[in-house]
Amino acid sequence: MSETPTEHLPHWNLDSIYPGLESPEFERGIAELKAHIDALDATMQAQGLRRGAAKLRSVKAVAARVEAYLGAMNANAMAFETLKTYIFGFVSTDSFNTLARRRLSELELLGVQLETQQTRFTGWLGEALPAPGALERLIETSAPSRAHAFFLKETLAQSRYLMSEVEEDLAAELLVTAGNAWEKLQNTVTSQVAVPFAEAGEPAPRREIPPAPTSPPDVDRLARIGARHGVEIKRPQQA
């Protein structure tokens, strides 16, 4: 049975995005995204974009904060998705690429910050526009808000179903080591299963699929995350 060398298999041509996962351009992209996310954190803190902040008295003041958040959020989301798509171009075709997988894990940490910012904006918007018709008046006043009318309506609706800020922050951090981690494990294991092929009717050799690697959760790390937010993570009982 003939085999095709793996170096000759087709791969995505990603040079139009970045020259490589260790290129100065890619490093700069990651650094700039982190700087912009941190800057939005500082802006949201200064402007009180979170639940429990002082109420604004005018629609104009609310519109100014909404417009500032939308502009920064859109730019950060675009940069994040560009970096994520670039990395996925590697891991989706070669799950053995440890560098790409490490880069993806690094980017996921920035994704936690983006998720936390969105959750805090959602909570703030619900308190800033509690009255019926308040969002409609905002949309009439602000052109950027009109362009994001559907997003703002969905965000305002979701604000009624948020957990506490502490719990929302904890959920965002745990997602990296919970649902996302298991999804990546499943994708990695299934992509690395070798399937034998027979040629000219010859029987293919029988091969056992190795069991999926498993590892216990890092309870100590989860406990440290919970402690930062005042939530107790209990160690599982031994059988």
N, C-alpha and C positions, 0 to 999 in steps of 0.2 A: 504494500500500500504506500503510495507516494504521499509526501507531506509538503505543505507550503510553508516555507520559512516565515516566522512571525514578523520579521522585519520588512517583508514584502506585502503584508496585509494592509488594506486601506485604512487611513486615519484621517481625522478632521484636519484641515489646513487652517490653523488659528493665527497665523502670522499677521493677519490684518488687524487683530485686536491687540495682542502683545507678542513680543519676540520669544518669550519663554517664561516659565514659572519662577525663574530666578533672575530674570532680566531687570535692569534698573527701572525700566518703564513699569513693569508689574509691581515692583517694590514701591515705586512712587504712587501708583494707583491705590495700593492698600493704605499707605501712609496718609495720603490726601483724604481718603474716605474716612479714616479714623479721626483726623483733625476736624473734618466737617461735622461728623456725628458729635464729637465732643463740644464743638462750638454750638450746635443746636441744643445740647444738654444745658450749656451755660445760659443760652437765650431763654429757654423754657423756665429755668430756675429764676432768672431775673424778672421775667414777665409773669411769673406765677401760673404757668400753664400746667396745673394739676388740681386735683380735687382739694377743697378746703381753702383755696386762695381767695383773696378779697374780690368781691363782686364788682364788675365794671358797670358803670351807670349808663353808658351810651352804646348804641349799636356801632357807631364809628370806631370806638375803642376796641370792641370785640372784633370788628372787621380787620383792624390793623394787625391784631395778633394772629387771627386766622390766616391772613395773607402771608405773614412772615413765616408761619409754620408750613403752609402749603408749598411755598417756594423752596425752602430748605429741604423739606421732606421729599419733594419730587426729585431734586438734584441728587440727594443721597440714595434714594431708591434706584435711580437710573444707574448710578455708579456701582451700587451693590449688585444689581442684577447683571451688569456687564461683567464684573469680576466673577460672579457665580457661574454665569454661562460659559465663560472662558475655562474655568476649572472643570466644569462638568464635561467639556469637550475632551478632557483627558480621562477622567474617572469613568465616563460612560463607555469608553472603548478599551480601557485597560485598568481594571480594578487592582492590578498588581503595582500600579504606579504609586509608591508610598509618598513621594514628594507631593503629588497632586492631592492625595488624601489628607496629608498634613496641612496643605494650604486651605483645603475646604474646611477643616476643623478650625483653623484660625479665622476664616471669614465668618463662620457660624457665630463666633463670639461677638462680632460686630452686629450680626443679625439680632442678637439678644438686645443690644442697645436700641436698635431700630424698633423692635417690638415693644420695648418698654416705653419709648417715646410716644408711639402710637396709642398705647393704652392710657398713658397719662393725658394725652390730648383728648382722647375720647371722654375720659372722666371730667376733664375741665369743660368741654363743650356742653356736656349735659347739665352742668351747673350754671354755665354762662347763659344758656338759652333755655330756661325751664318753662317759659310761658308759651302757650299755643300761638303759633304764627310768628314767633321770634326768629326762627330760621328763615322763613320767607322774607322777612324784612331785611335780614342780613344779606340774602341773595340779591335782593333788589338794590341794595346799597353798594355792593362790592362786585366788580367784574370778575376777579379771580374766584370768588365764591360761586358766582353763576356758572363758571366753567367747571367747577367741582361740585355742582349741586347734588348729584347722585351720591357722591362719596360722603358729603356732609350729612345728607339725610340718613344714610346707612350708619354713619358714625354716631349721630344723635340717637338713633334707635338702639344701637348696641350699648350706649352708655347706661341704659336701664338695667343691664344684665351683668355688669362688672362685679367681680369680687372686690374685696378691699384692696387698696393699693399694695399693701405688703404681700398679699396672696397673689396678686397679678404679677408682681416683680419676681416672686419665687417661681411661679409657673413658667415664666419666660426663661429663667435660668435653668430650670430642671428639664426643659424641653430638649436641650442639647444632649443631656446624658440619659434621657428616657426615650421618647418616641423617635426622635431623629437617630439616635444611636442604634436602636433595633432595626430601623429601616435600612441604615447603611450596612449593618451586619448582614441582613437578609440579601441585599443587593450584591454584596461582595461574595458571599458564599455561593449563591446561585450562579453568578457570572463566572466562577472559577471551577465549576463542575465540568470535568472532561468527559466527552461523549465519544465512545469508539465507533468507527465506521468500518464497514467491510467493503472490500473491492472485488468485483467479478463474482458475486455470490458467495464468497468465502465467509464463514461464520466469524463474527466479531468476538474478540476475547471478552470474557465477563470480568467486569471490574466493580468492586464495591465502592459506593459513594461514602467518603469519610464523614463521620458525624460532624455537625456544625460546631465550631468552637464556642464555648460558653465561658463566661466569667461572672463572678458575683458582683453585685453593684457596689460601688465605692461608698459605703455607708458613712464613713468618716467625712468624705468630701460633701455629701449631701447634708450631713449634720452641720458642717461649717456654713454652707449656703443658707440653711434654715436659720441658724443662729444670727446671721447678719440681719435677718428680717423678723426676728422674734418668733419664729415658728419651730417647734420641736420635731425633729425627725427621729423616730424611735428605731432602735436596732432590732431586726427581725429575731424572733425567738428560735433557738436551736431545737430541732426535732428530737 
